[in-house]
Amino acid sequence: MRILYGVQATGNGHITRARVMAPALAAQGIEVDYLFSGRNPDQLFNMEPFGHYQTRQGLTFVQQGGRVQLWETLRSNNLPRCIADAMKLNLSGYDLVITDFEPVTAWAAKHRGVPSVGIAHQYALMHRLPGNHSHRLMAALIQLFAPVKTAIGVHWHHFDQAILPPLIQPPLFVPEYQNDKVLVYLPTDTLELLRERLQPFQSNRFYIYAGIESPIDEGHLHFRPFSREGFQRDLASCSGVITNSGFGLCSEAMQYGKKILSTPLKNQTEQFSNARCLEFLGRGTVMPEYSADCLKQWLEMPEPTAQRWPDVASVLAAWIAAGCRETAEGLAQGIWGQDPCAVETEIPQSESR
């Protein structure tokens, strides 16, 4: 079996899911080629698991100042080129296309009639989630962006829908709890703004990951360049994480048992939905606008219990190797039922139907 796996590289969560799936697919003897779009190739890092991967421009979102910049997003994307890349993409020899919300491979598969499977958090938004009353519209928009024959959504809870648990690696390091250590990942905020907001809280050590070339230490503020291993080490030893409402990092923080202070990006429907789900499940504190009082209260909160999810990647890889015959509903029922630590939160009737 040979697969082309397309990955939306705008956010690190998509690449992280592909990293989790790569060894599981290899264990099934499946040959996989990878294609990444949505980020400049020179900005990709720690890509060794993907071998000689391809890149395309694709489509992306411009994020700055705590929001998606709609005009800049429209101006910076080249839709005709994305369509041309999809129409020209050679799919001969591939039995299946997998897309993690990546439009070039998704549209190429649709155009050439190649079977396609979408595996991404975004496909969960096609279902009824807490606070999401426009899921039918979302389903149409998602299928317009990255259309697939079979959509597999992942989320922190099934919400009585055909949704799977997060695709996430087991903790890379032994979890610790350093009460004064806080991990900060707010890539759309400037270093000046982060300094201004975090400087007053001098009883805490903030490890701030940003697009810088080398580490900078300024008293209790520790700025760090992007690094998968360094980030995971700091995540394992911190007391909590301050971040936007991206799915991947929030999932990793829950797995490590770290409290979450989340500021959803404005104009970003997915992050708004994630923030609602964090609150609904009691897994994080949402701060829509910066508040020093809210930050102070959150810093004083206790450590939550760690969340464990089953090995979704191995289940999906075996399902793919078997020809994707079982329905998404059957997959969801089987995988949530096999894990005694899975979240069992009561879903109100008004939210789950």
Residue pairs with C-beta under 8 A, 6 or more apart in sequence:
1 29
1 30
1 31
1 95
1 96
1 320
1 321
2 30
2 31
2 32
2 33
2 93
2 94
2 95
3 25
3 30
3 31
3 32
3 33
3 94
3 95
3 96
3 97
3 98
3 320
4 32
4 33
4 34
4 35
4 91
4 94
4 96
4 97
4 98
4 105
5 18
5 21
5 25
5 32
5 33
5 34
5 35
5 97
5 98
5 99
5 100
5 105
6 34
6 35
6 36
6 37
6 97
6 98
6 99
6 100
6 102
6 104
6 105
6 106
7 14
7 15
7 17
7 18
7 34
7 35
7 36
7 37
7 99
7 100
7 102
8 14
8 37
8 38
8 58
8 100
8 101
8 102
8 103
8 120
8 146
9 15
9 36
9 37
9 38
9 39
9 44
9 58
10 38
10 39
10 60
10 61
11 246
11 248
12 246
12 248
12 249
13 121
13 246
13 247
13 248
13 249
13 251
14 100
14 101
14 102
14 120
14 248
15 36
15 44
16 167
16 168
16 169
16 248
17 100
17 119
17 120
17 154
17 167
17 248
18 34
18 49
18 50
18 100
19 49
19 169
20 167
20 168
20 169
20 313
21 98
21 119
21 167
21 313
21 316
21 317
22 32
22 49
22 50
23 49
23 313
24 313
24 314
24 316
24 317
25 32
25 317
25 320
26 32
27 314
27 317
28 317
28 318
28 320
28 321
29 321
30 317
30 320
30 321
33 53
33 54
33 94
34 50
34 51
34 53
34 54
35 53
35 54
35 55
35 56
35 89
35 102
35 104
35 105
36 44
36 50
36 53
36 54
36 55
36 56
36 102
37 55
37 56
37 57
37 58
37 59
37 60
37 102
37 103
37 104
38 58
38 59
38 60
38 102
39 60
41 55
44 55
45 226
45 227
45 228
46 227
46 228
47 53
56 82
56 85
56 104
57 78
57 81
57 82
57 85
58 82
58 85
58 102
58 103
58 104
59 77
59 79
59 82
59 103
59 145
60 73
60 76
60 77
61 68
61 73
61 268
62 68
62 69
62 72
62 73
62 76
63 69
63 187
63 188
63 265
63 268
64 72
64 188
65 188
65 189
66 186
66 188
66 189
66 244
66 263
66 265
66 266
67 188
67 265
67 266
67 267
67 268
68 265
68 266
68 267
68 268
69 267
70 267
82 103
82 104
82 107
83 107
85 104
86 103
86 104
86 105
86 106
86 107
86 108
86 111
87 107
87 108
87 111
89 104
89 105
89 108
91 97
91 108
91 109
91 112
91 114
94 114
95 115
96 114
96 115
96 116
96 117
96 320
96 324
97 105
97 106
97 108
97 109
97 114
97 115
97 116
97 117
98 105
98 116
98 117
98 118
98 119
98 320
99 105
99 106
99 109
99 116
99 117
99 118
99 119
99 120
99 146
99 148
100 118
100 119
100 120
101 118
101 120
101 122
101 123
101 142
101 145
101 146
102 146
103 145
103 146
105 116
106 116
106 118
106 145
106 146
106 147
106 148
107 146
107 147
108 114
109 115
109 116
109 148
110 116
110 147
115 149
115 324
116 147
116 148
116 149
116 150
117 148
117 149
117 150
117 151
117 152
117 320
117 324
118 146
118 148
118 150
118 151
118 152
119 152
119 154
119 167
119 316
120 146
120 152
120 153
120 154
121 153
121 154
121 155
121 166
121 247
121 248
121 270
122 142
122 146
122 153
122 270
123 142
123 148
123 151
123 152
123 153
123 154
124 153
124 154
124 155
124 161
124 163
125 132
125 135
125 138
125 139
125 142
125 153
125 269
125 270
125 273
126 135
126 138
126 139
126 142
126 143
126 151
126 153
127 135
127 153
127 159
127 161
127 162
127 163
128 135
128 159
128 161
128 351
128 352
128 353
129 135
129 155
129 159
129 161
129 273
129 276
129 277
129 351
130 159
130 276
130 277
130 280
130 347
130 351
131 273
131 276
131 277
131 280
131 351
132 138
132 273
132 276
138 269
142 151
143 151
150 324
150 328
151 328
152 164
152 316
152 328
152 331
153 161
153 162
153 163
153 164
154 163
154 164
154 165
154 166
154 167
154 247
154 312
155 163
155 164
155 165
155 166
155 247
155 277
156 165
156 166
156 250
156 251
156 254
156 277
156 281
156 283
156 307
156 343
157 163
157 277
157 281
157 343
157 345
157 347
158 164
158 165
158 332
158 336
159 347
159 351
159 352
160 347
160 352
161 332
161 352
162 327
162 328
162 329
162 331
162 332
163 332
164 312
164 315
164 316
164 328
164 331
164 332
164 335
164 336
165 309
165 310
165 312
165 335
165 336
165 339
165 342
166 247
166 251
166 309
166 312
167 312
167 313
167 316
168 248
168 251
168 252
168 255
168 309
168 312
170 255
171 236
171 255
171 256
172 229
172 232
172 236
173 232
173 233
173 236
173 237
174 236
175 236
175 237
175 256
175 257
175 306
176 236
176 237
177 237
177 239
177 257
177 303
178 205
178 237
178 238
178 239
179 239
180 203
180 204
180 205
180 239
181 204
181 205
181 207
181 234
181 237
181 238
181 239
182 204
182 205
182 206
182 207
182 238
182 239
182 240
182 241
182 242
182 299
183 207
183 209
183 231
183 234
183 235
183 238
183 240
183 241
183 242
183 258
184 194
184 198
184 206
184 207
184 208
184 209
184 241
184 242
184 243
185 208
185 209
185 231
185 241
185 242
185 243
185 244
185 249
186 194
186 208
186 242
186 243
186 244
186 263
187 209
187 210
187 211
188 244
188 265
191 208
191 210
191 212
191 223
194 208
194 210
194 221
195 218
195 221
197 290
197 292
197 295
198 206
198 208
198 221
199 221
200 292
201 220
201 295
201 296
201 299
202 219
202 220
203 220
204 220
204 299
205 220
205 222
206 220
206 221
206 222
207 222
207 224
207 234
207 238
208 221
208 222
208 223
208 224
209 223
209 224
209 225
209 226
209 227
209 231
209 234
210 223
210 224
210 225
210 226
211 225
211 226
212 223
212 224
212 225
213 225
214 225
215 222
215 223
215 224
215 225
216 222
216 223
217 223
224 230
224 231
224 234
232 252
235 241
235 252
235 253
235 256
235 258
236 256
238 258
239 258
239 259
239 303
240 253
240 258
240 259
240 260
240 261
240 298
240 299
240 301
241 249
241 250
241 253
241 258
241 259
241 260
241 261
242 261
242 263
242 295
243 249
243 250
243 253
243 260
243 261
243 262
243 263
244 262
244 263
244 264
244 265
244 271
245 262
245 263
245 264
245 265
245 268
245 270
245 271
245 272
245 274
245 275
245 278
245 286
246 271
246 274
247 270
247 274
250 260
250 262
250 274
250 278
250 283
250 284
253 259
253 260
254 260
254 283
254 304
254 306
254 307
255 306
255 307
255 308
255 309
256 306
257 303
257 304
257 305
257 306
257 307
258 303
258 304
259 284
259 285
259 298
259 301
259 302
259 303
259 304
260 278
260 283
260 284
260 285
261 284
261 285
261 287
261 294
261 295
261 298
262 274
262 275
262 278
262 284
262 285
262 286
262 287
263 286
263 287
263 288
263 289
263 290
264 271
264 272
264 274
264 275
264 286
264 288
265 271
275 286
275 288
278 284
278 286
279 286
280 345
280 351
281 343
281 345
282 345
283 304
283 307
285 294
285 298
285 301
287 294
287 295
287 298
307 341
307 343
308 339
308 341
309 339
309 341
309 342
310 335
310 338
310 339
310 342
312 335
315 331
315 334
315 335
316 331
319 326
319 331
336 342
